[in-house]
């Protein structure tokens, strides 16, 4: 349980720092899902894009695209 809580806190804190840096948070979902409105396919600086430890996968979609719950 503590590992999930620690991951959640890191997730929420990274999203909070991104908002403080001026990014627009659209949705904050599970431990591994945050949706931001970003220009030109650039992830917020508070996230490291990749597939390694403490890195996140990024999926860039066009405005108006429907994102079903759990499919982001």
PDB file of N, CA, C and O in Angstrom:
ATOM      1  N   UNK A   1       0.820  -1.201   0.000  1.00  0.00           N
ATOM      2  CA  UNK A   1       0.000   0.000   0.000  1.00  0.00           C
ATOM      3  C   UNK A   1       0.863   1.264   0.000  1.00  0.00           C
ATOM      4  O   UNK A   1       0.513   2.247  -0.652  1.00  0.00           O
ATOM      5  N   UNK A   2       1.959   1.249   0.707  1.00  0.00           N
ATOM      6  CA  UNK A   2       2.767   2.466   0.766  1.00  0.00           C
ATOM      7  C   UNK A   2       3.396   2.788  -0.586  1.00  0.00           C
ATOM      8  O   UNK A   2       3.565   3.963  -0.913  1.00  0.00           O
ATOM      9  N   UNK A   3       3.745   1.776  -1.378  1.00  0.00           N
ATOM     10  CA  UNK A   3       4.325   2.047  -2.691  1.00  0.00           C
ATOM     11  C   UNK A   3       3.310   2.712  -3.603  1.00  0.00           C
ATOM     12  O   UNK A   3       3.657   3.622  -4.356  1.00  0.00           O
ATOM     13  N   UNK A   4       2.064   2.270  -3.548  1.00  0.00           N
ATOM     14  CA  UNK A   4       1.027   2.896  -4.361  1.00  0.00           C
ATOM     15  C   UNK A   4       0.816   4.329  -3.912  1.00  0.00           C
ATOM     16  O   UNK A   4       0.671   5.229  -4.739  1.00  0.00           O
ATOM     17  N   UNK A   5       0.799   4.544  -2.602  1.00  0.00           N
ATOM     18  CA  UNK A   5       0.611   5.900  -2.086  1.00  0.00           C
ATOM     19  C   UNK A   5       1.774   6.800  -2.502  1.00  0.00           C
ATOM     20  O   UNK A   5       1.561   7.947  -2.893  1.00  0.00           O
ATOM     21  N   UNK A   6       3.000   6.285  -2.419  1.00  0.00           N
ATOM     22  CA  UNK A   6       4.148   7.089  -2.822  1.00  0.00           C
ATOM     23  C   UNK A   6       4.087   7.422  -4.302  1.00  0.00           C
ATOM     24  O   UNK A   6       4.394   8.549  -4.690  1.00  0.00           O
ATOM     25  N   UNK A   7       3.699   6.471  -5.131  1.00  0.00           N
ATOM     26  CA  UNK A   7       3.574   6.722  -6.565  1.00  0.00           C
ATOM     27  C   UNK A   7       2.482   7.752  -6.827  1.00  0.00           C
ATOM     28  O   UNK A   7       2.639   8.621  -7.686  1.00  0.00           O
ATOM     29  N   UNK A   8       1.388   7.661  -6.100  1.00  0.00           N
ATOM     30  CA  UNK A   8       0.292   8.625  -6.271  1.00  0.00           C
ATOM     31  C   UNK A   8       0.748  10.030  -5.913  1.00  0.00           C
ATOM     32  O   UNK A   8       0.448  10.988  -6.626  1.00  0.00           O
ATOM     33  N   UNK A   9       1.470  10.151  -4.811  1.00  0.00           N
ATOM     34  CA  UNK A   9       1.945  11.474  -4.388  1.00  0.00           C
ATOM     35  C   UNK A   9       2.909  12.044  -5.420  1.00  0.00           C
ATOM     36  O   UNK A   9       2.831  13.228  -5.751  1.00  0.00           O
ATOM     37  N   UNK A  10       3.820  11.214  -5.935  1.00  0.00           N
ATOM     38  CA  UNK A  10       4.739  11.696  -6.990  1.00  0.00           C
ATOM     39  C   UNK A  10       3.955  12.147  -8.219  1.00  0.00           C
ATOM     40  O   UNK A  10       4.269  13.175  -8.820  1.00  0.00           O
ATOM     41  N   UNK A  11       2.937  11.377  -8.588  1.00  0.00           N
ATOM     42  CA  UNK A  11       2.105  11.699  -9.750  1.00  0.00           C
ATOM     43  C   UNK A  11       1.396  13.035  -9.541  1.00  0.00           C
ATOM     44  O   UNK A  11       1.441  13.905 -10.411  1.00  0.00           O
ATOM     45  N   UNK A  12       0.748  13.199  -8.402  1.00  0.00           N
ATOM     46  CA  UNK A  12       0.013  14.440  -8.124  1.00  0.00           C
ATOM     47  C   UNK A  12       0.967  15.625  -8.039  1.00  0.00           C
ATOM     48  O   UNK A  12       0.652  16.711  -8.526  1.00  0.00           O
ATOM     49  N   UNK A  13       2.139  15.423  -7.419  1.00  0.00           N
ATOM     50  CA  UNK A  13       3.094  16.505  -7.267  1.00  0.00           C
ATOM     51  C   UNK A  13       3.662  16.938  -8.616  1.00  0.00           C
ATOM     52  O   UNK A  13       3.839  18.133  -8.854  1.00  0.00           O
ATOM     53  N   UNK A  14       3.950  15.985  -9.499  1.00  0.00           N
ATOM     54  CA  UNK A  14       4.440  16.334 -10.837  1.00  0.00           C
ATOM     55  C   UNK A  14       3.389  17.124 -11.609  1.00  0.00           C
ATOM     56  O   UNK A  14       3.718  18.092 -12.295  1.00  0.00           O
ATOM     57  N   UNK A  15       2.135  16.717 -11.502  1.00  0.00           N
ATOM     58  CA  UNK A  15       1.053  17.449 -12.172  1.00  0.00           C
ATOM     59  C   UNK A  15       0.914  18.849 -11.583  1.00  0.00           C
ATOM     60  O   UNK A  15       0.721  19.814 -12.323  1.00  0.00           O
ATOM     61  N   UNK A  16       1.009  18.968 -10.273  1.00  0.00           N
ATOM     62  CA  UNK A  16       0.907  20.269  -9.609  1.00  0.00           C
ATOM     63  C   UNK A  16       2.023  21.200 -10.066  1.00  0.00           C
ATOM     64  O   UNK A  16       1.777  22.374 -10.341  1.00  0.00           O
ATOM     65  N   UNK A  17       3.258  20.680 -10.150  1.00  0.00           N
ATOM     66  CA  UNK A  17       4.383  21.499 -10.604  1.00  0.00           C
ATOM     67  C   UNK A  17       4.188  21.932 -12.057  1.00  0.00           C
ATOM     68  O   UNK A  17       4.545  23.052 -12.422  1.00  0.00           O
ATOM     69  N   UNK A  18       3.625  21.054 -12.885  1.00  0.00           N
ATOM     70  CA  UNK A  18       3.374  21.416 -14.280  1.00  0.00           C
ATOM     71  C   UNK A  18       2.359  22.546 -14.367  1.00  0.00           C
ATOM     72  O   UNK A  18       2.520  23.461 -15.174  1.00  0.00           O
ATOM     73  N   UNK A  19       1.314  22.493 -13.544  1.00  0.00           N
ATOM     74  CA  UNK A  19       0.301  23.560 -13.530  1.00  0.00           C
ATOM     75  C   UNK A  19       0.933  24.861 -13.049  1.00  0.00           C
ATOM     76  O   UNK A  19       0.667  25.924 -13.608  1.00  0.00           O
ATOM     77  N   UNK A  20       1.769  24.781 -12.012  1.00  0.00           N
ATOM     78  CA  UNK A  20       2.454  25.984 -11.530  1.00  0.00           C
ATOM     79  C   UNK A  20       3.344  26.588 -12.615  1.00  0.00           C
ATOM     80  O   UNK A  20       3.545  27.802 -12.653  1.00  0.00           O
ATOM     81  N   UNK A  21       3.876  25.737 -13.496  1.00  0.00           N
ATOM     82  CA  UNK A  21       4.740  26.218 -14.585  1.00  0.00           C
ATOM     83  C   UNK A  21       3.936  26.769 -15.753  1.00  0.00           C
ATOM     84  O   UNK A  21       4.514  27.239 -16.733  1.00  0.00           O
ATOM     85  N   UNK A  22       2.597  26.717 -15.661  1.00  0.00           N
ATOM     86  CA  UNK A  22       1.768  27.324 -16.695  1.00  0.00           C
ATOM     87  C   UNK A  22       1.055  26.358 -17.620  1.00  0.00           C
ATOM     88  O   UNK A  22       0.362  26.800 -18.535  1.00  0.00           O
ATOM     89  N   UNK A  23       1.197  25.057 -17.418  1.00  0.00           N
ATOM     90  CA  UNK A  23       0.506  24.084 -18.266  1.00  0.00           C
ATOM     91  C   UNK A  23      -0.943  23.923 -17.810  1.00  0.00           C
ATOM     92  O   UNK A  23      -1.258  24.091 -16.631  1.00  0.00           O
ATOM     93  N   UNK A  24      -1.814  23.596 -18.755  1.00  0.00           N
ATOM     94  CA  UNK A  24      -3.244  23.438 -18.453  1.00  0.00           C
ATOM     95  C   UNK A  24      -3.567  21.966 -18.247  1.00  0.00           C
ATOM     96  O   UNK A  24      -3.496  21.165 -19.179  1.00  0.00           O
ATOM     97  N   UNK A  25      -3.922  21.620 -17.016  1.00  0.00           N
ATOM     98  CA  UNK A  25      -4.289  20.246 -16.676  1.00  0.00           C
ATOM     99  C   UNK A  25      -5.751  20.034 -17.032  1.00  0.00           C
ATOM    100  O   UNK A  25      -6.624  20.760 -16.556  1.00  0.00           O
ATOM    101  N   UNK A  26      -6.019  19.032 -17.873  1.00  0.00           N
ATOM    102  CA  UNK A  26      -7.384  18.698 -18.284  1.00  0.00           C
ATOM    103  C   UNK A  26      -7.975  17.662 -17.344  1.00  0.00           C
ATOM    104  O   UNK A  26      -9.120  17.804 -16.914  1.00  0.00           O
ATOM    105  N   UNK A  27      -7.215  16.623 -17.016  1.00  0.00           N
ATOM    106  CA  UNK A  27      -7.703  15.563 -16.123  1.00  0.00           C
ATOM    107  C   UNK A  27      -6.521  14.921 -15.411  1.00  0.00           C
ATOM    108  O   UNK A  27      -5.446  14.745 -15.984  1.00  0.00           O
ATOM    109  N   UNK A  28      -6.744  14.579 -14.161  1.00  0.00           N
ATOM    110  CA  UNK A  28      -5.764  13.841 -13.379  1.00  0.00           C
ATOM    111  C   UNK A  28      -6.441  12.542 -12.983  1.00  0.00           C
ATOM    112  O   UNK A  28      -7.334  12.522 -12.137  1.00  0.00           O
ATOM    113  N   UNK A  29      -6.009  11.479 -13.596  1.00  0.00           N
ATOM    114  CA  UNK A  29      -6.682  10.194 -13.399  1.00  0.00           C
ATOM    115  C   UNK A  29      -5.851   9.294 -12.505  1.00  0.00           C
ATOM    116  O   UNK A  29      -5.276   9.768 -11.526  1.00  0.00           O
ATOM    117  N   UNK A  30      -5.773   8.021 -12.812  1.00  0.00           N
ATOM    118  CA  UNK A  30      -5.081   7.057 -11.968  1.00  0.00           C
ATOM    119  C   UNK A  30      -3.623   7.439 -11.761  1.00  0.00           C
ATOM    120  O   UNK A  30      -3.162   8.465 -12.260  1.00  0.00           O
ATOM    121  N   UNK A  31      -2.912   6.614 -11.030  1.00  0.00           N
ATOM    122  CA  UNK A  31      -1.509   6.858 -10.717  1.00  0.00           C
ATOM    123  C   UNK A  31      -0.691   7.178 -11.949  1.00  0.00           C
ATOM    124  O   UNK A  31       0.285   7.923 -11.862  1.00  0.00           O
ATOM    125  N   UNK A  32      -1.060   6.637 -13.086  1.00  0.00           N
ATOM    126  CA  UNK A  32      -0.223   6.810 -14.268  1.00  0.00           C
ATOM    127  C   UNK A  32      -0.885   7.588 -15.394  1.00  0.00           C
ATOM    128  O   UNK A  32      -0.488   7.441 -16.550  1.00  0.00           O
ATOM    129  N   UNK A  33      -1.885   8.413 -15.091  1.00  0.00           N
ATOM    130  CA  UNK A  33      -2.575   9.116 -16.173  1.00  0.00           C
ATOM    131  C   UNK A  33      -2.866  10.568 -15.797  1.00  0.00           C
ATOM    132  O   UNK A  33      -3.592  10.852 -14.845  1.00  0.00           O
ATOM    133  N   UNK A  34      -2.283  11.466 -16.565  1.00  0.00           N
ATOM    134  CA  UNK A  34      -2.566  12.893 -16.451  1.00  0.00           C
ATOM    135  C   UNK A  34      -2.731  13.420 -17.867  1.00  0.00           C
ATOM    136  O   UNK A  34      -1.951  13.076 -18.755  1.00  0.00           O
ATOM    137  N   UNK A  35      -3.734  14.248 -18.080  1.00  0.00           N
ATOM    138  CA  UNK A  35      -3.997  14.784 -19.414  1.00  0.00           C
ATOM    139  C   UNK A  35      -3.785  16.291 -19.379  1.00  0.00           C
ATOM    140  O   UNK A  35      -4.429  17.002 -18.608  1.00  0.00           O
ATOM    141  N   UNK A  36      -2.876  16.771 -20.221  1.00  0.00           N
ATOM    142  CA  UNK A  36      -2.558  18.195 -20.312  1.00  0.00           C
ATOM    143  C   UNK A  36      -2.872  18.710 -21.698  1.00  0.00           C
ATOM    144  O   UNK A  36      -2.800  17.967 -22.677  1.00  0.00           O
ATOM    145  N   UNK A  37      -3.218  19.981 -21.781  1.00  0.00           N
ATOM    146  CA  UNK A  37      -3.329  20.674 -23.052  1.00  0.00           C
ATOM    147  C   UNK A  37      -1.964  21.295 -23.296  1.00  0.00           C
ATOM    148  O   UNK A  37      -1.558  22.206 -22.574  1.00  0.00           O
ATOM    149  N   UNK A  38      -1.244  20.808 -24.317  1.00  0.00           N
ATOM    150  CA  UNK A  38       0.110  21.291 -24.588  1.00  0.00           C
ATOM    151  C   UNK A  38       0.243  21.689 -26.054  1.00  0.00           C
ATOM    152  O   UNK A  38      -0.398  21.097 -26.921  1.00  0.00           O
ATOM    153  N   UNK A  39       1.072  22.686 -26.328  1.00  0.00           N
ATOM    154  CA  UNK A  39       1.289  23.084 -27.726  1.00  0.00           C
ATOM    155  C   UNK A  39       2.322  22.200 -28.414  1.00  0.00           C
ATOM    156  O   UNK A  39       3.316  21.803 -27.805  1.00  0.00           O
ATOM    157  N   UNK A  40       2.085  21.901 -29.661  1.00  0.00           N
ATOM    158  CA  UNK A  40       3.085  21.278 -30.534  1.00  0.00           C
ATOM    159  C   UNK A  40       3.742  20.021 -29.969  1.00  0.00           C
ATOM    160  O   UNK A  40       4.953  19.845 -30.096  1.00  0.00           O
ATOM    161  N   UNK A  41       2.972  19.170 -29.363  1.00  0.00           N
ATOM    162  CA  UNK A  41       3.460  17.879 -28.885  1.00  0.00           C
ATOM    163  C   UNK A  41       4.700  17.979 -28.002  1.00  0.00           C
ATOM    164  O   UNK A  41       5.687  17.278 -28.225  1.00  0.00           O
ATOM    165  N   UNK A  42       4.645  18.848 -27.006  1.00  0.00           N
ATOM    166  CA  UNK A  42       5.720  18.974 -26.033  1.00  0.00           C
ATOM    167  C   UNK A  42       5.168  18.650 -24.654  1.00  0.00           C
ATOM    168  O   UNK A  42       4.200  19.266 -24.208  1.00  0.00           O
ATOM    169  N   UNK A  43       5.771  17.700 -23.990  1.00  0.00           N
ATOM    170  CA  UNK A  43       5.340  17.339 -22.640  1.00  0.00           C
ATOM    171  C   UNK A  43       5.785  18.408 -21.652  1.00  0.00           C
ATOM    172  O   UNK A  43       6.792  19.078 -21.880  1.00  0.00           O
ATOM    173  N   UNK A  44       5.044  18.578 -20.551  1.00  0.00           N
ATOM    174  CA  UNK A  44       5.496  19.524 -19.517  1.00  0.00           C
ATOM    175  C   UNK A  44       6.892  19.155 -19.016  1.00  0.00           C
ATOM    176  O   UNK A  44       7.248  17.978 -18.967  1.00  0.00           O
ATOM    177  N   UNK A  45       7.676  20.158 -18.647  1.00  0.00           N
ATOM    178  CA  UNK A  45       9.049  19.935 -18.207  1.00  0.00           C
ATOM    179  C   UNK A  45       9.144  19.108 -16.930  1.00  0.00           C
ATOM    180  O   UNK A  45      10.203  18.554 -16.637  1.00  0.00           O
ATOM    181  N   UNK A  46       8.064  19.016 -16.172  1.00  0.00           N
ATOM    182  CA  UNK A  46       8.099  18.251 -14.926  1.00  0.00           C
ATOM    183  C   UNK A  46       8.026  16.747 -15.178  1.00  0.00           C
ATOM    184  O   UNK A  46       8.126  15.958 -14.239  1.00  0.00           O
ATOM    185  N   UNK A  47       7.855  16.349 -16.423  1.00  0.00           N
ATOM    186  CA  UNK A  47       7.791  14.927 -16.786  1.00  0.00           C
ATOM    187  C   UNK A  47       8.953  14.574 -17.695  1.00  0.00           C
ATOM    188  O   UNK A  47       9.323  15.355 -18.571  1.00  0.00           O
ATOM    189  N   UNK A  48       9.529  13.398 -17.486  1.00  0.00           N
ATOM    190  CA  UNK A  48      10.555  12.871 -18.389  1.00  0.00           C
ATOM    191  C   UNK A  48       9.887  11.813 -19.254  1.00  0.00           C
ATOM    192  O   UNK A  48       9.403  10.802 -18.745  1.00  0.00           O
ATOM    193  N   UNK A  49       9.860  12.043 -20.547  1.00  0.00           N
ATOM    194  CA  UNK A  49       9.209  11.122 -21.471  1.00  0.00           C
ATOM    195  C   UNK A  49      10.166   9.985 -21.804  1.00  0.00           C
ATOM    196  O   UNK A  49      11.326  10.216 -22.145  1.00  0.00           O
ATOM    197  N   UNK A  50       9.672   8.761 -21.702  1.00  0.00           N
ATOM    198  CA  UNK A  50      10.463   7.582 -22.008  1.00  0.00           C
ATOM    199  C   UNK A  50       9.771   6.343 -21.473  1.00  0.00           C
ATOM    200  O   UNK A  50       8.582   6.374 -21.153  1.00  0.00           O
ATOM    201  N   UNK A  51      10.512   5.261 -21.377  1.00  0.00           N
ATOM    202  CA  UNK A  51       9.936   4.015 -20.883  1.00  0.00           C
ATOM    203  C   UNK A  51      10.696   3.470 -19.677  1.00  0.00           C
ATOM    204  O   UNK A  51      10.432   2.350 -19.240  1.00  0.00           O
ATOM    205  N   UNK A  52      11.621   4.233 -19.138  1.00  0.00           N
ATOM    206  CA  UNK A  52      12.408   3.783 -18.000  1.00  0.00           C
ATOM    207  C   UNK A  52      11.792   4.185 -16.669  1.00  0.00           C
ATOM    208  O   UNK A  52      10.674   4.697 -16.616  1.00  0.00           O
ATOM    209  N   UNK A  53      12.538   3.946 -15.596  1.00  0.00           N
ATOM    210  CA  UNK A  53      12.093   4.268 -14.247  1.00  0.00           C
ATOM    211  C   UNK A  53      11.885   5.769 -14.109  1.00  0.00           C
ATOM    212  O   UNK A  53      12.738   6.563 -14.505  1.00  0.00           O
ATOM    213  N   UNK A  54      10.759   6.144 -13.552  1.00  0.00           N
ATOM    214  CA  UNK A  54      10.353   7.547 -13.350  1.00  0.00           C
ATOM    215  C   UNK A  54      10.188   8.325 -14.650  1.00  0.00           C
ATOM    216  O   UNK A  54      10.235   9.555 -14.653  1.00  0.00           O
ATOM    217  N   UNK A  55       9.995   7.615 -15.743  1.00  0.00           N
ATOM    218  CA  UNK A  55       9.695   8.256 -17.024  1.00  0.00           C
ATOM    219  C   UNK A  55       8.253   7.915 -17.391  1.00  0.00           C
ATOM    220  O   UNK A  55       7.699   6.924 -16.917  1.00  0.00           O
ATOM    221  N   UNK A  56       7.658   8.739 -18.233  1.00  0.00           N
ATOM    222  CA  UNK A  56       6.258   8.542 -18.615  1.00  0.00           C
ATOM    223  C   UNK A  56       6.140   8.376 -20.120  1.00  0.00           C
ATOM    224  O   UNK A  56       6.946   8.898 -20.890  1.00  0.00           O
ATOM    225  N   UNK A  57       5.119   7.642 -20.517  1.00  0.00           N
ATOM    226  CA  UNK A  57       4.797   7.549 -21.941  1.00  0.00           C
ATOM    227  C   UNK A  57       3.929   8.753 -22.285  1.00  0.00           C
ATOM    228  O   UNK A  57       3.113   9.188 -21.472  1.00  0.00           O
ATOM    229  N   UNK A  58       4.100   9.276 -23.458  1.00  0.00           N
ATOM    230  CA  UNK A  58       3.302  10.411 -23.900  1.00  0.00           C
ATOM    231  C   UNK A  58       2.518  10.014 -25.141  1.00  0.00           C
ATOM    232  O   UNK A  58       3.058   9.410 -26.068  1.00  0.00           O
ATOM    233  N   UNK A  59       1.246  10.360 -25.145  1.00  0.00           N
ATOM    234  CA  UNK A  59       0.404  10.136 -26.317  1.00  0.00           C
ATOM    235  C   UNK A  59      -0.210  11.488 -26.669  1.00  0.00           C
ATOM    236  O   UNK A  59      -0.946  12.068 -25.871  1.00  0.00           O
ATOM    237  N   UNK A  60       0.089  11.978 -27.846  1.00  0.00           N
ATOM    238  CA  UNK A  60      -0.410  13.277 -28.275  1.00  0.00           C
ATOM    239  C   UNK A  60      -1.584  13.064 -29.221  1.00  0.00           C
ATOM    240  O   UNK A  60      -1.480  12.308 -30.187  1.00  0.00           O
ATOM    241  N   UNK A  61      -2.692  13.726 -28.944  1.00  0.00           N
ATOM    242  CA  UNK A  61      -3.895  13.587 -29.764  1.00  0.00           C
ATOM    243  C   UNK A  61      -4.345  14.956 -30.246  1.00  0.00           C
ATOM    244  O   UNK A  61      -3.934  15.982 -29.705  1.00  0.00           O
ATOM    245  N   UNK A  62      -5.175  14.963 -31.245  1.00  0.00           N
ATOM    246  CA  UNK A  62      -5.674  16.209 -31.814  1.00  0.00           C
ATOM    247  C   UNK A  62      -6.836  16.759 -30.979  1.00  0.00           C
ATOM    248  O   UNK A  62      -7.582  15.985 -30.378  1.00  0.00           O
ATOM    249  N   UNK A  63      -6.996  18.076 -30.936  1.00  0.00           N
ATOM    250  CA  UNK A  63      -8.128  18.668 -30.219  1.00  0.00           C
ATOM    251  C   UNK A  63      -9.452  18.109 -30.744  1.00  0.00           C
ATOM    252  O   UNK A  63      -9.626  17.899 -31.944  1.00  0.00           O
ATOM    253  N   UNK A  64     -10.371  17.877 -29.819  1.00  0.00           N
ATOM    254  CA  UNK A  64     -11.685  17.364 -30.181  1.00  0.00           C
ATOM    255  C   UNK A  64     -11.790  15.849 -30.145  1.00  0.00           C
ATOM    256  O   UNK A  64     -12.886  15.302 -30.269  1.00  0.00           O
ATOM    257  N   UNK A  65     -10.662  15.162 -29.975  1.00  0.00           N
ATOM    258  CA  UNK A  65     -10.683  13.711 -29.913  1.00  0.00           C
ATOM    259  C   UNK A  65     -11.254  13.264 -28.573  1.00  0.00           C
ATOM    260  O   UNK A  65     -10.873  13.790 -27.527  1.00  0.00           O
ATOM    261  N   UNK A  66     -12.164  12.297 -28.600  1.00  0.00           N
ATOM    262  CA  UNK A  66     -12.772  11.763 -27.390  1.00  0.00           C
ATOM    263  C   UNK A  66     -11.805  10.801 -26.719  1.00  0.00           C
ATOM    264  O   UNK A  66     -11.242   9.925 -27.376  1.00  0.00           O
ATOM    265  N   UNK A  67     -11.609  10.958 -25.410  1.00  0.00           N
ATOM    266  CA  UNK A  67     -10.734  10.070 -24.650  1.00  0.00           C
ATOM    267  C   UNK A  67     -11.603   9.322 -23.646  1.00  0.00           C
ATOM    268  O   UNK A  67     -12.006   9.902 -22.638  1.00  0.00           O
ATOM    269  N   UNK A  68     -11.903   8.042 -23.897  1.00  0.00           N
ATOM    270  CA  UNK A  68     -12.711   7.292 -22.945  1.00  0.00           C
ATOM    271  C   UNK A  68     -11.976   7.087 -21.630  1.00  0.00           C
ATOM    272  O   UNK A  68     -10.749   6.993 -21.612  1.00  0.00           O
ATOM    273  N   UNK A  69     -12.710   7.019 -20.544  1.00  0.00           N
ATOM    274  CA  UNK A  69     -12.116   6.781 -19.220  1.00  0.00           C
ATOM    275  C   UNK A  69     -11.337   5.470 -19.246  1.00  0.00           C
ATOM    276  O   UNK A  69     -11.854   4.450 -19.701  1.00  0.00           O
ATOM    277  N   UNK A  70     -10.113   5.492 -18.766  1.00  0.00           N
ATOM    278  CA  UNK A  70      -9.292   4.296 -18.716  1.00  0.00           C
ATOM    279  C   UNK A  70      -8.561   3.978 -20.011  1.00  0.00           C
ATOM    280  O   UNK A  70      -7.845   2.980 -20.083  1.00  0.00           O
ATOM    281  N   UNK A  71      -8.729   4.809 -21.033  1.00  0.00           N
ATOM    282  CA  UNK A  71      -8.065   4.549 -22.307  1.00  0.00           C
ATOM    283  C   UNK A  71      -7.083   5.649 -22.658  1.00  0.00           C
ATOM    284  O   UNK A  71      -6.834   5.910 -23.835  1.00  0.00           O
ATOM    285  N   UNK A  72      -6.531   6.289 -21.659  1.00  0.00           N
ATOM    286  CA  UNK A  72      -5.606   7.389 -21.903  1.00  0.00           C
ATOM    287  C   UNK A  72      -4.236   6.950 -21.525  1.00  0.00           C
ATOM    288  O   UNK A  72      -3.284   7.721 -21.648  1.00  0.00           O
TER     289      UNK A  72
END
